[in-house]
Amino acid sequence: MNAQQLWKALKHRIPDVDRDDVLGAVGLESRRTAADKIVPALAIFGAGVILGVGIGMMMAPKAGSELRSDIRSKLHRGKEGSADNNGAGAETGAGAA
């Protein structure tokens, strides 16, 4: 009788026991997936990036009002640039057809 057959036999006899209970009784644990390792690492990295950006902005040599106005103007220019690029792409596509 191999391990799979043994597991099936035990599962039918004891329906409330799952795989983790059996592994825990033997002193083992189930195998971790890649997501179990990557997701916490990415969360910590993201939190570090956000914290670093915040500290960097607070330590900037500009005053807070100047920094906010600079960010606002760069965001506004970025939106205008993306709208110009979208319009230019549509004109080029229409002219090409």
Backbone bond lengths (Angstrom), bond angles and torsions (degrees), N, CA, C in turn:
res aa  C-N    CA-C-N  psi(-1)  N-CA   C-N-CA  omega(-1)  CA-C   N-CA-C  phi
1 M - - - 1.449 - - 1.537 108.25 -
2 N 1.340 116.42 121.65 1.460 119.27 -179.81 1.533 110.20 -87.45
3 A 1.305 115.58 179.87 1.465 120.58 -174.83 1.528 112.06 -65.40
4 Q 1.316 117.53 -36.47 1.462 120.14 179.95 1.522 111.50 -66.07
5 Q 1.307 116.68 -43.66 1.461 120.07 178.55 1.524 110.68 -65.05
6 L 1.332 116.18 -39.60 1.455 120.57 177.50 1.521 110.71 -62.72
7 W 1.325 116.46 -42.67 1.464 120.78 178.57 1.524 111.36 -61.56
8 K 1.331 117.45 -44.32 1.465 120.98 179.00 1.519 111.36 -63.35
9 A 1.321 116.70 -40.27 1.453 120.23 179.75 1.529 110.71 -65.49
10 L 1.313 116.51 -43.66 1.464 119.91 178.47 1.527 111.36 -66.33
11 K 1.309 117.10 -37.43 1.465 121.62 -178.08 1.526 111.13 -63.78
12 H 1.338 117.11 -37.72 1.461 120.14 179.34 1.526 111.85 -73.92
13 R 1.297 117.24 -30.40 1.460 120.48 -178.52 1.525 111.98 -82.25
14 I 1.323 116.29 -35.63 1.470 120.70 -177.54 1.524 108.03 -125.51
15 P 1.344 118.47 88.54 1.466 120.40 -173.51 1.535 114.86 -71.53
16 D 1.337 119.11 -21.86 1.465 120.81 -176.56 1.527 112.91 -85.40
17 V 1.310 118.40 -6.56 1.457 122.07 -178.87 1.527 108.35 -94.81
18 D 1.330 116.11 127.60 1.461 118.70 177.89 1.526 110.07 -107.16
19 R 1.292 116.12 179.86 1.457 122.20 -174.48 1.528 111.60 -60.23
20 D 1.338 117.25 -41.24 1.459 120.40 -178.57 1.526 111.55 -64.41
21 D 1.343 117.77 -34.43 1.464 120.70 177.05 1.525 111.23 -64.50
22 V 1.336 116.12 -43.98 1.465 120.51 179.99 1.522 110.08 -65.68
23 L 1.326 117.18 -45.33 1.463 120.21 179.70 1.522 111.18 -63.59
24 G 1.327 117.10 -38.86 1.461 120.93 178.14 1.514 112.28 -64.92
25 A 1.331 117.21 -36.23 1.460 120.84 178.54 1.520 111.56 -66.35
26 V 1.321 116.40 -31.73 1.461 121.08 -179.81 1.527 110.94 -85.26
27 G 1.331 117.23 -16.80 1.456 120.73 -179.03 1.511 113.41 97.20
28 L 1.322 116.70 21.10 1.456 121.62 179.68 1.523 109.57 -115.85
29 E 1.320 116.21 173.76 1.458 120.63 173.74 1.521 108.72 -138.30
30 S 1.322 115.83 159.81 1.464 119.73 -178.04 1.526 110.15 -71.10
31 R 1.307 115.47 156.68 1.460 122.21 -177.06 1.526 110.08 -69.52
32 R 1.329 116.15 136.67 1.459 121.13 177.92 1.518 109.80 -81.81
33 T 1.313 115.93 141.90 1.458 120.41 177.17 1.526 109.42 -86.85
34 A 1.309 116.07 171.56 1.467 120.68 178.89 1.530 110.54 -64.57
35 A 1.328 116.43 -36.39 1.469 119.80 180.00 1.525 111.40 -64.47
36 D 1.335 117.30 -32.53 1.460 120.17 178.53 1.520 111.66 -64.71
37 K 1.307 117.12 -23.76 1.459 121.11 179.80 1.523 112.22 -95.76
38 I 1.333 117.71 -37.21 1.463 121.83 -172.08 1.527 112.41 -80.35
39 V 1.327 117.61 -41.81 1.474 120.71 -174.48 1.533 111.86 -60.31
40 P 1.332 120.05 -48.36 1.475 117.54 177.75 1.532 112.94 -62.67
41 A 1.329 116.60 -36.72 1.467 119.27 179.18 1.524 111.09 -64.78
42 L 1.337 116.91 -42.21 1.470 120.09 178.03 1.521 111.80 -66.55
43 A 1.326 117.27 -36.78 1.467 120.41 178.23 1.524 110.72 -64.15
44 I 1.318 116.58 -44.02 1.470 120.18 178.96 1.527 110.39 -65.96
45 F 1.335 117.16 -40.86 1.466 120.75 177.56 1.526 110.60 -61.65
46 G 1.332 117.59 -45.76 1.464 121.29 179.36 1.518 112.10 -61.66
47 A 1.328 116.62 -42.74 1.465 119.89 178.06 1.527 110.20 -63.24
48 G 1.318 117.26 -38.40 1.466 120.79 178.11 1.515 112.36 -65.63
49 V 1.333 116.14 -39.13 1.468 120.01 178.05 1.527 109.96 -63.99
50 I 1.315 116.36 -47.15 1.470 120.19 -179.80 1.523 110.54 -61.79
51 L 1.319 116.55 -44.16 1.468 120.32 178.64 1.528 110.92 -63.68
52 G 1.317 117.25 -42.07 1.464 120.80 179.24 1.516 112.66 -63.87
53 V 1.325 116.94 -41.38 1.464 120.40 177.87 1.521 110.06 -63.76
54 G 1.322 116.14 -43.12 1.470 119.68 179.11 1.514 112.25 -61.75
55 I 1.307 116.91 -45.50 1.474 120.62 179.27 1.526 110.02 -65.94
56 G 1.326 116.41 -40.54 1.465 119.68 178.29 1.515 112.45 -61.48
57 M 1.323 115.98 -39.15 1.473 119.24 179.11 1.526 110.80 -69.62
58 M 1.326 116.57 -35.73 1.467 118.96 179.75 1.528 111.27 -72.02
59 M 1.322 117.11 -28.94 1.461 120.88 -178.39 1.529 112.33 -91.34
60 A 1.312 117.57 2.14 1.467 121.43 -178.64 1.530 109.87 -63.02
61 P 1.335 117.09 148.32 1.464 119.87 -177.68 1.531 113.25 -73.39
62 K 1.325 118.41 -7.27 1.461 120.96 179.75 1.520 110.44 -89.67
63 A 1.316 114.70 158.03 1.460 119.97 174.68 1.526 108.82 -70.94
64 G 1.307 116.75 158.76 1.460 121.44 -177.47 1.514 113.25 -59.19
65 S 1.330 117.47 -42.24 1.464 120.21 -179.32 1.529 110.67 -66.62
66 E 1.332 117.28 -38.84 1.473 119.91 177.79 1.526 110.66 -65.83
67 L 1.314 116.18 -42.52 1.459 120.78 -179.61 1.526 110.86 -63.11
68 R 1.326 116.94 -44.68 1.471 120.48 178.85 1.521 111.38 -63.48
69 S 1.316 117.31 -40.29 1.468 119.04 179.31 1.526 111.17 -68.28
70 D 1.333 117.37 -37.04 1.467 120.48 176.13 1.523 111.06 -63.04
71 I 1.313 116.22 -45.35 1.471 120.10 179.17 1.524 110.28 -62.91
72 R 1.324 116.67 -43.64 1.468 121.52 -179.92 1.530 110.54 -61.12
73 S 1.347 116.61 -43.25 1.462 119.20 -178.47 1.530 111.10 -69.70
74 K 1.332 117.51 -37.26 1.471 119.78 177.48 1.521 111.19 -66.70
75 L 1.311 117.39 -38.95 1.464 119.94 176.85 1.521 110.56 -65.49
76 H 1.332 116.12 -40.70 1.468 120.36 179.88 1.528 110.22 -64.69
77 R 1.348 116.56 -43.15 1.468 119.93 177.61 1.520 111.12 -64.74
78 G 1.310 117.24 -36.36 1.457 120.81 178.55 1.513 111.40 -65.12
79 K 1.326 117.32 -40.33 1.466 120.75 177.88 1.521 110.43 -65.98
80 E 1.334 116.95 -41.80 1.464 119.95 178.46 1.519 110.85 -64.59
81 G 1.329 116.56 -40.88 1.460 120.95 179.91 1.517 111.63 -64.13
82 S 1.325 117.36 -40.03 1.463 119.51 179.77 1.519 110.15 -70.41
83 A 1.336 118.30 -34.39 1.464 120.74 177.01 1.528 110.16 -68.28
84 D 1.355 116.77 -39.24 1.464 120.14 177.28 1.526 110.74 -65.12
85 N 1.316 116.70 -41.12 1.473 120.32 179.89 1.522 110.79 -65.65
86 N 1.328 117.30 -39.37 1.458 120.11 179.04 1.523 110.59 -65.89
87 G 1.321 116.44 -42.00 1.470 119.67 179.31 1.517 111.57 -66.82
88 A 1.347 116.66 -39.22 1.461 120.07 -179.94 1.522 110.74 -67.19
89 G 1.319 116.49 -36.74 1.461 120.22 179.00 1.509 110.84 -66.84
90 A 1.331 117.43 -36.99 1.463 120.63 -179.78 1.524 110.18 -69.44
91 E 1.365 116.61 -38.84 1.453 118.93 179.69 1.521 110.88 -67.76
92 T 1.322 115.96 -40.42 1.462 120.02 179.86 1.519 109.84 -64.88
93 G 1.325 116.74 -40.86 1.457 120.52 179.59 1.526 111.22 -65.58
94 A 1.351 117.79 -39.59 1.455 120.69 -179.93 1.533 110.54 -69.98
95 G 1.343 116.26 -37.90 1.454 120.09 179.54 1.524 111.83 -69.23
96 A 1.319 116.12 -31.63 1.458 120.70 -177.97 1.529 110.81 -74.50
97 A 1.340 117.03 -29.44 1.475 120.19 -177.22 1.477 109.36 -79.62
